[in-house]
């Protein structure tokens, strides 16, 4: 699979007001929302209110230190902004979290660009923030359980996933993700400073005119394996119209993967959440067992969210572009199952 060369000063929207689709050689710096020619389902120009409220965006980061797994996200669905930050103690299998909910753009912000900008939510003593400078992510966390000032750094010449795909009848979704990033700075969990020498991280920047009812399944890994530093992103449900967002990084080198199936029970009879994640051609064959989960259900009449992010271990294999098998043995990571009406 090849990437498109960048054109028009790295803009997503072309001069006719249409988004460019496919995988890109490098991140898009300007999503060009104001230039997008947004039509309704009857091919008429959408109203200004529809264009404003139908645009959605979220930013997510996960960090694996070995002892702890930290996840934090800020979501803007126009009507409300929501966020969470959790820390999972691997040794004690204990999860602690903070959440935020803000109406109509008050006291929160997301970055308009995947390569430059700030996102934040909260107040002193309970806040999180992302600062993107020339494509590099910095994190600030201040909660009762976590204090952190961190930088995420890719390996030399490592490239992120950057793609845009059609969504629904007249929308689009831009997704930018990069896993297997080094972590530097300072991190305290429950007042104890953490060693970041082996810490790995990944980020997710997704935005666009998504379906009114959206659902996805997702897998993410940032871990040290016997084959090297492994980053993995697999998903189904959003970016599947012509292109898929499935990719892995081994020691910083990005390789694309085919579409995958997520086979699991939302309400398992034995109470143990287990997933099979596989591709038809056998290139991906993973088994996941959950140890814990971060879940949230929100039912606000015309807005709904049923969110489950599972923390656990993977076993199986991935086969690279040269046909070499990469074994996955008891590797720590995430899965997610999410329905949203927004």
C-alpha positions as CSV (number, residue, x, y, z in Angstrom):
1,X,0.0,0.0,0.0
2,X,1.4,3.4,-1.0
3,X,0.9,6.8,0.4
4,X,-0.2,9.9,-1.6
5,X,2.2,12.7,-2.0
6,X,1.3,15.9,-0.2
7,X,-0.2,18.7,-2.3
8,X,-1.6,22.2,-1.9
9,X,0.4,23.2,1.2
10,X,-0.7,20.0,3.0
11,X,-4.4,20.9,3.0
12,X,-7.1,18.3,3.4
13,X,-9.8,20.2,1.4
14,X,-9.1,20.9,-2.3
15,X,-10.0,24.0,-4.2
16,X,-13.4,22.6,-5.1
17,X,-14.3,22.2,-1.4
18,X,-13.8,18.4,-1.5
19,X,-11.7,16.3,0.9
20,X,-8.8,14.3,-0.4
21,X,-9.1,10.6,0.5
22,X,-6.6,7.8,1.2
23,X,-3.4,7.5,3.1
24,X,-1.0,10.4,3.2
25,X,2.8,10.4,3.2
26,X,2.9,12.8,6.1
27,X,0.4,14.4,8.5
28,X,-2.1,16.9,7.2
29,X,-1.5,20.3,8.9
30,X,-4.8,22.0,8.0
31,X,-8.2,20.2,7.9
32,X,-9.8,23.2,6.2
33,X,-13.2,22.9,7.8
34,X,-14.3,26.3,6.6
35,X,-13.5,25.4,3.0
36,X,-15.4,22.1,3.0
37,X,-18.4,22.2,0.7
38,X,-20.9,20.3,3.0
39,X,-24.1,19.1,1.5
40,X,-27.2,17.6,3.0
41,X,-28.7,14.3,1.9
42,X,-30.7,16.1,-0.8
43,X,-27.5,17.6,-2.3
44,X,-28.3,21.1,-1.0
45,X,-25.7,23.2,1.0
46,X,-26.0,22.3,4.6
47,X,-26.9,25.1,7.1
48,X,-24.2,26.8,9.1
49,X,-25.7,25.2,12.3
50,X,-25.5,21.7,10.7
51,X,-21.9,22.3,9.6
52,X,-21.0,23.4,13.1
53,X,-22.8,20.7,15.1
54,X,-22.0,17.8,12.8
55,X,-18.3,18.2,13.1
56,X,-16.8,15.9,15.9
57,X,-13.3,15.5,17.2
58,X,-11.4,13.5,19.8
59,X,-7.8,13.2,21.0
60,X,-6.5,10.3,23.0
61,X,-3.1,9.2,24.4
62,X,-2.1,6.0,26.1
63,X,1.1,5.4,28.0
64,X,2.6,2.0,29.1
65,X,5.3,2.3,31.7
66,X,5.3,-1.4,32.5
67,X,4.0,-0.8,36.1
68,X,1.2,1.5,35.0
69,X,-1.0,2.1,32.0
70,X,-2.4,5.6,31.6
71,X,-5.1,6.6,29.3
72,X,-6.5,10.2,28.7
73,X,-8.8,11.7,26.1
74,X,-10.6,14.9,25.3
75,X,-13.7,14.8,23.1
76,X,-15.6,17.6,21.5
77,X,-19.1,16.8,20.1
78,X,-20.1,20.5,19.9
79,X,-23.1,20.1,22.3
80,X,-20.7,19.0,25.1
81,X,-17.0,18.3,25.8
82,X,-16.0,15.3,27.7
83,X,-12.8,13.9,29.0
84,X,-11.2,11.2,31.1
85,X,-7.9,10.3,32.6
86,X,-7.3,6.9,34.2
87,X,-4.3,5.1,35.7
88,X,-4.2,1.3,35.9
89,X,-1.9,-0.4,38.4
90,X,-0.8,-3.5,36.6
91,X,0.5,-5.2,39.7
92,X,-2.6,-4.6,41.9
93,X,-5.1,-4.7,39.0
94,X,-6.6,-1.4,40.3
95,X,-8.0,1.3,38.1
96,X,-8.5,4.9,39.2
97,X,-10.0,7.6,37.0
98,X,-11.1,11.2,36.7
99,X,-13.8,12.4,34.3
100,X,-15.0,15.8,33.1
101,X,-18.1,17.0,31.3
102,X,-18.5,20.6,30.0
103,X,-21.4,22.1,27.9
104,X,-21.2,23.9,24.6
105,X,-17.5,24.8,24.5
106,X,-17.2,26.1,28.0
107,X,-13.8,25.5,29.8
108,X,-12.4,23.1,27.3
109,X,-10.7,23.2,23.9
110,X,-9.4,20.8,21.2
111,X,-6.7,21.5,18.7
112,X,-7.9,22.5,15.2
113,X,-4.8,21.0,13.6
114,X,-3.2,17.5,13.9
115,X,0.3,19.1,13.9
116,X,-0.1,22.4,15.8
117,X,-2.3,23.5,18.7
118,X,-3.5,23.0,22.2
119,X,-6.3,20.9,23.9
120,X,-7.3,21.1,27.5
121,X,-10.1,20.6,30.0
122,X,-10.5,21.0,33.8
123,X,-9.2,23.4,36.4
124,X,-6.3,23.6,38.9
125,X,-5.9,20.3,40.7
126,X,-8.0,18.4,38.1
127,X,-7.0,19.0,34.5
128,X,-5.3,17.5,31.5
129,X,-3.9,19.1,28.4
130,X,-2.2,18.2,25.0
131,X,0.2,20.6,23.3
132,X,1.1,19.7,19.7
133,X,4.2,21.6,18.4
134,X,5.4,20.8,14.8
135,X,3.7,17.4,15.0
136,X,5.2,16.4,18.4
137,X,2.9,15.8,21.4
138,X,3.4,17.1,24.9
139,X,1.1,16.2,27.8
140,X,0.2,17.9,31.0
141,X,-1.7,16.0,33.7
142,X,-2.7,17.2,37.2
143,X,-5.2,15.0,39.0
144,X,-5.3,13.7,42.6
145,X,-3.5,10.6,41.4
146,X,-1.2,11.7,38.5
147,X,1.2,14.6,38.1
148,X,3.0,14.7,34.7
149,X,4.8,16.8,32.2
150,X,5.7,14.5,29.3
151,X,7.0,14.5,25.7
152,X,6.2,11.8,23.2
153,X,9.0,11.2,20.7
154,X,8.9,8.9,17.6
155,X,11.9,6.9,16.5
156,X,14.1,8.5,13.9
157,X,12.2,8.6,10.5
158,X,9.2,6.8,12.0
159,X,6.0,8.0,10.3
160,X,2.5,8.2,11.7
161,X,-0.7,6.8,10.1
162,X,-2.5,9.7,8.4
163,X,-5.6,9.1,6.3
164,X,-9.0,10.4,5.4
165,X,-12.0,8.3,4.3
166,X,-15.6,9.0,3.2
167,X,-18.1,8.7,6.1
168,X,-21.8,8.1,5.6
169,X,-23.4,9.8,2.7
170,X,-21.7,13.2,2.7
171,X,-19.1,13.2,5.5
172,X,-15.5,12.3,6.0
173,X,-13.1,11.3,8.8
174,X,-9.5,12.3,9.2
175,X,-7.4,10.0,11.5
176,X,-3.8,10.4,12.6
177,X,-2.2,7.9,14.9
178,X,1.3,7.1,16.0
179,X,2.3,4.3,18.3
180,X,5.6,3.0,19.8
181,X,6.7,6.5,20.9
182,X,9.3,7.1,23.6
183,X,8.2,9.0,26.7
184,X,10.4,11.6,28.5
185,X,9.8,14.1,31.2
186,X,8.4,13.7,34.7
187,X,5.6,11.4,35.9
188,X,4.3,10.9,39.5
189,X,1.7,8.3,40.3
190,X,0.2,8.7,43.8
191,X,3.2,10.8,44.8
192,X,5.8,8.3,43.6
193,X,8.1,9.3,40.7
194,X,8.2,6.8,37.8
195,X,11.1,5.6,35.7
196,X,10.3,6.3,32.0
197,X,13.2,4.6,30.4
198,X,11.0,1.8,29.1
199,X,7.8,3.7,28.7
200,X,6.0,3.7,25.4
201,X,3.0,5.6,24.2
202,X,0.6,6.3,21.3
203,X,-1.7,9.1,20.3
204,X,-5.0,9.3,18.3
205,X,-6.2,12.5,16.6
206,X,-9.6,11.9,14.8
207,X,-11.9,14.5,13.5
208,X,-14.5,15.0,10.8
209,X,-18.2,14.9,9.8
210,X,-18.9,11.5,11.3
211,X,-22.2,9.5,11.2
212,X,-24.9,10.6,13.6
213,X,-24.8,7.1,15.0
214,X,-21.2,5.8,15.2
215,X,-19.7,2.6,16.5
216,X,-16.3,1.1,16.4
217,X,-14.1,-1.7,17.7
218,X,-10.4,-0.9,18.3
219,X,-7.1,-2.4,19.5
220,X,-3.9,-0.6,20.5
221,X,-0.5,-1.9,21.7
222,X,2.6,0.0,22.8
223,X,5.0,-2.6,24.3
224,X,8.4,-4.2,24.3
225,X,8.3,-7.7,22.7
226,X,10.9,-10.3,21.8
227,X,10.9,-8.8,18.3
228,X,11.5,-5.3,19.5
229,X,9.4,-2.2,20.3
230,X,5.9,-2.9,18.9
231,X,3.1,-0.4,18.2
232,X,-0.2,-1.6,16.9
233,X,-3.5,0.0,15.8
234,X,-6.4,-2.0,14.5
235,X,-10.0,-0.7,14.1
236,X,-13.3,-1.4,12.4
237,X,-16.4,0.8,12.2
238,X,-15.3,4.2,11.0
239,X,-12.4,4.3,8.5
240,X,-13.4,1.5,6.1
241,X,-14.6,3.1,2.9
242,X,-11.8,2.4,0.5
243,X,-9.0,2.5,3.1
244,X,-8.5,1.0,6.5
245,X,-6.5,2.4,9.4
246,X,-4.8,-0.9,10.4
247,X,-1.1,-0.5,10.9
248,X,1.8,-1.6,13.1
249,X,5.2,-0.2,13.9
250,X,8.2,-2.4,14.7
251,X,11.1,-0.4,16.1
252,X,9.6,2.7,14.6
253,X,9.0,1.3,11.0
254,X,5.4,1.6,9.9
255,X,3.7,-1.2,8.0
256,X,0.1,-1.4,6.9
257,X,-2.2,-4.3,7.7
258,X,-5.5,-5.5,6.0
259,X,-9.0,-5.3,7.4
260,X,-9.7,-7.3,10.5
261,X,-12.6,-8.9,12.3
262,X,-13.4,-8.4,16.0
263,X,-15.1,-11.5,17.4
264,X,-16.3,-11.1,21.1
265,X,-19.4,-11.1,23.3
266,X,-20.5,-7.8,24.8
267,X,-22.1,-9.7,27.7
268,X,-20.0,-12.9,28.2
269,X,-21.8,-15.6,30.1
270,X,-18.7,-16.4,32.2
271,X,-17.9,-12.7,33.0
272,X,-14.5,-12.9,31.2
273,X,-14.1,-10.6,28.2
274,X,-12.1,-12.4,25.5
275,X,-11.6,-11.2,21.9
276,X,-10.4,-12.9,18.7
277,X,-9.0,-10.3,16.3
278,X,-8.0,-11.7,12.9
279,X,-7.7,-11.0,9.2
280,X,-9.0,-13.2,6.4
281,X,-5.5,-13.7,5.0
282,X,-4.0,-14.8,8.3
283,X,-1.7,-11.9,8.6
284,X,-3.3,-10.9,11.9
285,X,-4.3,-13.5,14.4
286,X,-4.6,-12.3,18.0
287,X,-6.4,-13.4,21.2
288,X,-7.1,-10.9,23.9
289,X,-8.1,-11.5,27.5
290,X,-9.3,-8.5,29.6
291,X,-7.9,-7.9,33.1
292,X,-10.0,-4.7,33.8
293,X,-12.0,-2.1,32.0
294,X,-12.9,1.6,31.9
295,X,-16.6,1.9,31.1
296,X,-19.2,4.7,30.9
297,X,-22.8,4.9,29.8
298,X,-24.4,8.2,29.0
299,X,-28.0,8.6,28.0
300,X,-29.1,12.2,27.4
301,X,-32.1,11.5,25.1
302,X,-30.7,12.7,21.8
303,X,-27.1,12.1,22.9
304,X,-25.9,8.6,23.9
305,X,-22.6,6.8,24.6
306,X,-21.9,3.3,25.6
307,X,-18.1,3.1,26.1
308,X,-15.9,0.2,27.1
309,X,-12.2,0.3,27.0
310,X,-10.6,-3.0,28.1
311,X,-7.1,-3.4,29.5
312,X,-5.5,-6.8,29.2
313,X,-3.1,-9.1,27.4
314,X,-2.6,-10.3,23.8
315,X,-1.3,-13.6,22.4
316,X,-1.0,-14.6,18.8
317,X,1.0,-13.3,15.8
318,X,1.3,-10.7,13.1
319,X,3.0,-11.4,9.8
320,X,5.0,-8.5,8.2
321,X,5.3,-7.4,4.6
322,X,8.2,-9.9,4.0
323,X,6.3,-12.8,5.4
324,X,8.1,-12.9,8.7
325,X,6.1,-13.9,11.8
326,X,6.1,-11.6,14.8
327,X,5.0,-13.5,17.8
328,X,2.8,-11.8,20.4
329,X,3.2,-13.5,23.8
330,X,1.4,-12.0,26.9
331,X,1.7,-8.5,25.5
332,X,-0.1,-5.7,27.4
333,X,-2.6,-3.5,25.5
334,X,-6.1,-2.2,24.9
335,X,-9.3,-3.0,23.2
336,X,-12.4,-0.8,22.9
337,X,-16.0,-1.2,22.0
338,X,-18.0,2.1,21.6
339,X,-21.4,3.2,20.5
340,X,-22.1,6.9,20.2
341,X,-25.2,8.9,19.0
342,X,-23.9,12.4,18.7
